[in-house]
Amino acid sequence: MDSDLNPFSPGSGLKPPALEGRQAEIDAFDRLIVRTKRQASERGILLSGLRGVGKTVLLNNFAAQAERHEWFVVQIEAQPSPEGRKATRQKLARAIEAGARRLRAKSAWSSVKDVLGSIGSFSVALGFTGVTATLGTTPGRADSGNLDIDLEELVEDIAMAMAKNKAGFGMFIDEMQDLDDELLGALISVQHLAGQKSWPFFIIGAGLPNLPGKLSATRSYSERLFDYRVIGALDHASSADAIGLPMNKLGAHLDSDALRALVAAAEGYPFFLQAYGKAAWDVASSKRVNLEDARLAIEIGTEQLDAGFFIARWQRATPAERQYLRAMAEDNDEASSTATVAARLEKSASQLTVARANLIAKGLIYAPDHGAVRFTVPGMSGFISRQYED
């Protein structure tokens, strides 16, 4: 079929042609919008799951929905490492300014323009001065140099301005597990305070499966502040629709056995469904995709995943770290006991502490429980096995 018409475009955060299997999460955010308009209490939302399950797509969907309802929207992606800490804070300052400017032509602008000085002050407090020339500062608001105090004052000023328009202030944070402890703690604290004082401020976050645990370790009361949503693999029906519906809309058709093969290969993971759907469209010689086409698409799609999605992560690991990953791969994407991994490598667990910590810091594995580790991406064990087949 004509590749120019291919409806599939696998990529990080790219909205799929059919967003299937996530209606419960979409409904939850729509309910938050409605309750905010009614000035009723509600919680923020946190999405957690492996990479490739569509968390970023959902987060982007929520942010766009909030903008349509004239919310004050701030959207950032956290970065790990000390260098990332500074970059994340600069992005936060810039995103807050951008959130205000997006409301210029909206009814909320008359209220928001009165708090621009607080935004400028907060930017200076974060060490970012690029916005002060146009926003100015408000002495005595969000300018103490104490992050907890300044963030609280900023959120109060913006949230109360939005409340006048029965709208909300939403902070949409991707890779939230990578926020530094100070900023994460300040955000959780102000979300707690916002709930107590009925400010329409909501953190909408997305991150790896260890995100809820990190929040709880940072502030013990965090488990009561959010609507936690685990984003996992799609069921068979949703997976079939994610591939089949976009093709049907363009006049193409998948034979039932071809569709079953593609769905089985993807194991319900949205990114893989997009990769195999794209390959199936490209290899089919007619608008009817048969089983032979599907098998070839699976082969090509797997090669493309290996060459991009998987290899990009594999190459970030050192030789010693790759040995650790290879030992984990024997558990076929299930959680691995750190003691078992050490035994397979004929080393003590203490000798592998650095490798384990580095792999976690690089986002390649996470700790689902004490004494256990697991891959952050589905299918990693299969990829590693394919590297050692010969």
C-alpha positions as a printed Julia matrix, in Angstrom:
390×3 Matrix{Float64}:
   0.0     0.0    0.0
   1.01    3.63  -0.44
   3.43    4.4    2.4
   2.52    8.1    2.16
  -0.96    7.19   3.45
   0.33    4.98   6.28
  -1.73    5.96   9.36
   0.83    4.63  11.83
   3.73    6.72  13.09
   5.41    5.13  16.11
   7.27    7.65  18.22
   7.65    8.96  21.74
   4.51   10.83  22.75
   3.01   10.81  19.26
  -0.76   10.4   19.36
  -1.8     7.13  17.69
  -4.48    7.2   14.98
  -6.81    5.34  17.37
  -6.36    5.97  21.1
  -7.85    2.74  22.4
  -8.19    1.2   25.85
  -7.68    4.4   27.84
 -11.25    5.65  28.17
 -11.27    5.21  31.96
  -8.32    7.59  32.3
  -9.79   10.08  29.82
 -13.09   10.01  31.72
 -11.26   10.59  35.01
  -9.61   13.73  33.68
 -12.86   14.96  32.11
 -14.44   14.55  35.55
 -11.65   16.67  37.04
 -12.4    19.4   34.47
 -16.12   19.35  35.3
 -15.64   19.32  39.07
 -13.18   22.21  38.84
 -15.74   24.21  36.9
 -18.22   23.5   39.68
 -15.55   24.49  42.22
 -15.75   21.06  43.84
 -12.81   19.29  45.48
 -10.82   16.78  43.45
  -7.37   15.16  43.33
  -4.58   15.31  40.79
  -3.85   12.27  38.63
  -0.67   10.19  38.43
  -0.01    7.73  35.61
   2.63    5.04  36.12
   3.81    2.23  33.89
   6.57    0.86  31.71
   7.92    2.78  28.75
   5.96    2.41  25.53
   2.51    2.05  27.12
   1.3     5.52  26.15
   1.66    7.58  29.34
   3.03   10.61  27.5
   0.25   10.4   24.91
  -2.33   10.48  27.7
  -0.56   13.34  29.46
  -0.54   15.37  26.24
  -4.2    14.54  25.73
  -5.04   15.81  29.21
  -3.06   19.02  28.75
  -4.8    19.76  25.44
  -8.18   19.15  27.07
  -7.28   21.54  29.91
  -6.25   24.22  27.42
  -9.57   23.88  25.6
 -11.24   24.7   28.92
  -8.98   27.73  29.39
  -6.91   26.31  32.23
  -3.53   27.72  33.12
  -1.4    24.85  31.75
   2.24   24.2   32.55
   3.85   21.22  30.83
   7.4    19.95  31.46
   9.5    16.8   31.28
  11.83   16.19  34.21
  15.46   15.26  33.64
  17.73   13.23  35.94
  21.26   14.13  37.1
  22.49   17.37  38.69
  22.65   19.03  35.26
  19.09   17.93  34.57
  17.98   19.44  37.89
  18.95   22.92  36.73
  17.51   22.37  33.25
  14.2    21.15  34.7
  13.86   24.23  36.87
  14.61   26.52  33.94
  12.01   24.69  31.86
   9.52   25.08  34.7
  10.07   28.85  34.81
   9.74   29.15  31.05
   6.68   26.87  30.93
   4.9    28.97  33.57
   5.49   32.1   31.52
   4.27   30.29  28.39
   1.17   29.13  30.26
   0.29   32.72  31.04
   0.85   33.9   27.49
  -1.41   31.19  26.07
  -4.28   32.81  27.97
  -3.8    36.27  26.42
  -6.82   35.93  24.13
  -8.94   34.1   26.69
 -11.44   35.39  29.22
  -9.11   34.43  32.07
  -6.43   36.89  30.93
  -7.87   39.8   32.88
  -7.29   37.84  36.09
  -3.98   36.25  35.06
  -2.29   39.52  34.09
  -2.58   40.65  37.71
  -0.27   37.83  38.85
   2.43   38.19  36.17
   4.68   39.82  38.76
   4.53   36.7   40.91
   5.54   34.63  37.89
   8.48   36.94  37.24
   9.53   36.79  40.89
   9.38   33.0   40.9
  11.52   32.83  37.78
  14.17   34.98  39.42
  13.99   32.81  42.55
  14.72   29.78  40.36
  17.74   31.58  38.92
  16.12   32.15  35.53
  15.95   35.81  34.48
  14.88   35.52  30.85
  11.27   36.46  31.55
  11.57   39.36  33.96
  11.93   42.05  31.3
   8.38   41.47  30.08
   6.7    40.24  33.26
   8.33   42.33  35.93
   8.35   41.18  39.55
   6.13   41.63  42.59
   8.16   42.37  45.71
   7.15   40.13  48.57
   5.55   37.41  46.42
   7.4    34.24  45.35
  10.78   35.92  45.81
  12.09   34.61  49.14
  14.59   32.18  47.64
  12.98   29.35  49.6
  11.46   26.96  47.05
   8.65   25.76  49.33
   7.52   29.3   50.14
   7.91   30.67  46.63
   6.1    27.77  44.97
   3.26   28.03  47.49
   2.82   31.76  46.85
   3.01   31.32  43.09
   0.43   28.52  43.09
  -1.89   30.49  45.37
  -1.77   33.57  43.13
  -2.31   31.68  39.87
  -4.9    29.24  41.25
  -7.0    32.0   42.83
  -6.86   33.95  39.57
  -8.11   30.89  37.68
 -10.82   30.24  40.29
 -12.43   33.55  39.31
 -13.06   31.98  35.9
 -14.06   28.56  37.28
 -10.95   27.08  35.66
  -7.87   25.35  37.04
  -4.11   25.53  37.21
  -2.65   22.26  35.96
   1.0    21.25  36.11
   1.59   18.33  33.72
   4.89   16.6   34.49
   6.34   13.76  32.43
   9.11   11.5   33.75
   8.1    12.72  37.2
  10.32   10.17  38.96
  13.32   12.18  37.74
  12.42   15.35  39.67
  15.0    16.2   42.3
  13.9    15.55  45.88
  13.62   19.23  46.8
  11.37   20.18  43.89
   9.31   16.99  44.19
   8.78   17.59  47.91
   7.77   21.2   47.32
   5.25   20.19  44.65
   3.67   17.51  46.84
   3.46   19.94  49.75
   1.73   22.62  47.71
  -0.67   20.07  46.23
  -1.55   19.07  49.8
  -2.1    22.7   50.78
  -4.14   23.39  47.65
  -6.53   20.61  48.58
  -6.92   21.94  52.11
  -7.59   25.49  50.91
  -9.68   24.52  47.86
  -7.29   26.08  45.37
  -7.93   24.67  41.88
  -4.33   23.48  41.46
  -3.62   19.98  40.24
  -0.46   18.03  39.49
  -0.99   15.6   36.62
   2.09   13.4   36.43
   3.43   10.42  34.52
   6.37    8.19  35.28
   7.82    4.72  35.71
   6.23    2.09  37.98
   8.41    3.25  40.9
   6.81    6.73  40.86
   4.19    6.07  43.59
   6.9     4.68  45.88
   9.14    7.69  45.33
   6.31   10.09  46.15
   5.46    8.17  49.31
   9.1     8.21  50.4
   9.25   11.97  49.79
   5.99   12.82  51.61
   4.23   10.02  53.47
   0.79   11.54  52.89
   1.18   11.63  49.1
  -0.81    8.41  48.59
  -3.94   10.36  49.62
  -3.36   13.31  47.31
  -3.66   11.66  43.9
  -5.78    9.39  41.8
  -3.15    6.76  40.94
  -3.61    5.05  37.57
  -1.44    2.12  36.46
  -1.1     2.2   32.67
  -0.36   -1.26  31.3
  -0.72   -3.34  28.17
  -3.99   -3.15  26.23
  -6.4    -6.05  26.2
  -6.94   -8.06  23.02
  -9.98   -6.11  21.81
  -8.35   -2.71  22.3
  -5.13   -3.93  20.67
  -7.07   -5.19  17.66
  -8.89   -1.87  17.34
  -5.64    0.09  17.66
  -4.36   -1.63  14.5
  -7.56   -2.48  12.67
  -9.6     0.73  12.92
  -7.0     3.09  11.35
  -6.61    0.68   8.42
 -10.36    0.28   7.99
 -10.84    4.04   7.83
  -8.51    4.13   4.83
 -10.23    1.22   3.08
  -7.74   -1.49   4.07
  -8.63   -4.77   5.78
  -6.76   -7.23   7.98
  -7.57  -10.92   7.7
  -8.51  -12.28  11.12
  -5.46  -14.54  11.38
  -3.19  -11.66  10.35
  -4.7    -9.41  13.0
  -4.28  -12.1   15.67
  -0.63  -12.52  14.75
   0.12   -8.79  14.96
  -1.72   -8.39  18.26
   0.06  -11.41  19.75
   3.48  -10.12  18.68
   2.85   -6.69  20.23
   1.63   -8.23  23.51
  -0.7    -5.29  24.02
   1.97   -2.58  24.17
   0.82    0.51  22.22
   4.25    1.45  20.86
   4.76   -2.07  19.51
   1.26   -2.05  18.0
   2.17    1.11  16.12
   5.46   -0.38  14.94
   3.87   -3.6   13.67
   0.89   -1.74  12.2
   3.21    0.54  10.24
   5.21   -2.39   8.93
   2.07   -4.31   7.96
   0.79   -1.36   5.94
   4.11   -0.94   4.14
   4.63   -4.61   3.23
   1.1    -5.37   2.02
   0.81   -5.42  -1.77
  -2.93   -4.8   -1.66
  -5.5    -3.36   0.73
  -6.04   -6.81   2.14
  -3.37   -7.75   4.7
  -2.98  -11.51   4.96
  -1.1   -13.75   7.38
   2.01  -13.84   5.23
   2.07  -10.02   5.22
   1.64   -9.99   8.99
   4.52  -12.43   9.56
   6.82  -10.32   7.4
   5.64   -7.18   9.2
   6.45   -8.75  12.57
   9.95   -9.6   11.35
  10.53   -6.09   9.97
   8.89   -4.39  12.95
  11.03   -6.35  15.39
  14.18   -5.43  13.48
  13.17   -1.76  13.59
  12.43   -1.94  17.31
  15.81   -3.59  17.89
  17.56   -0.91  15.85
  15.9     1.99  17.66
  13.72    1.46  20.7
  15.93   -1.21  22.3
  19.44   -0.46  21.04
  19.24    3.16  22.22
  18.9     1.86  25.77
  21.37   -1.02  25.39
  24.12    1.33  24.19
  23.75    3.51  27.27
  24.91    0.63  29.47
  28.58   -0.12  30.12
  29.92   -3.64  29.47
  29.57   -4.48  33.18
  26.03   -3.11  33.24
  25.15   -5.16  30.15
  26.22   -8.3   31.96
  23.81   -7.35  34.74
  21.03   -6.83  32.19
  21.83  -10.13  30.51
  21.53  -11.93  33.85
  18.16  -10.25  34.41
  16.97  -11.32  30.95
  16.88  -14.94  32.09
  13.68  -14.03  33.97
  11.87  -13.06  30.76
  10.82   -9.51  31.71
   9.57  -10.57  35.13
  11.07   -9.1   38.29
  14.54  -10.45  39.1
  15.86  -11.04  42.57
  19.08   -9.08  43.08
  20.49  -12.08  44.94
  19.69  -14.35  41.98
  21.3   -11.92  39.53
  24.41  -11.84  41.69
  24.52  -15.65  41.8
  24.25  -15.86  38.02
  27.18  -13.48  37.7
  29.09  -15.32  40.44
  29.47  -12.16  42.49
  28.11  -10.83  45.76
  25.19   -8.43  45.72
  27.41   -5.72  47.23
  29.83   -6.02  44.31
  26.97   -5.19  41.93
  25.55   -2.25  43.87
  27.16    0.36  41.6
  26.01   -1.32  38.38
  22.48   -1.66  39.74
  22.38    1.98  40.89
  23.7     3.22  37.55
  21.13    1.21  35.6
  18.35    2.65  37.74
  19.73    6.18  37.29
  19.82    5.65  33.52
  16.19    4.57  33.55
  16.92    1.08  32.2
  15.65   -0.79  35.25
  13.67    0.03  38.37
  13.13   -1.54  41.78
   9.52   -2.79  42.07
  10.23   -4.07  45.57
  13.06   -4.43  48.05
  15.68   -6.81  46.71
  14.19   -6.91  43.2
  14.76   -5.22  39.86
  12.86   -5.16  36.59
  13.27   -3.71  33.09
  11.58   -0.38  32.43
  10.73   -1.39  28.86
   8.69   -4.44  27.82
  10.41   -6.97  25.62
  13.93   -6.08  26.76
  14.75   -9.67  27.68
  13.84  -10.81  24.16
  16.06   -8.13  22.65
  18.98   -9.15  24.86
  18.49  -12.79  23.94
  18.59  -11.86  20.26
  21.95  -10.14  20.8
  23.44  -13.41  22.06
  21.76  -15.92  19.78
  24.99  -16.68  18.04
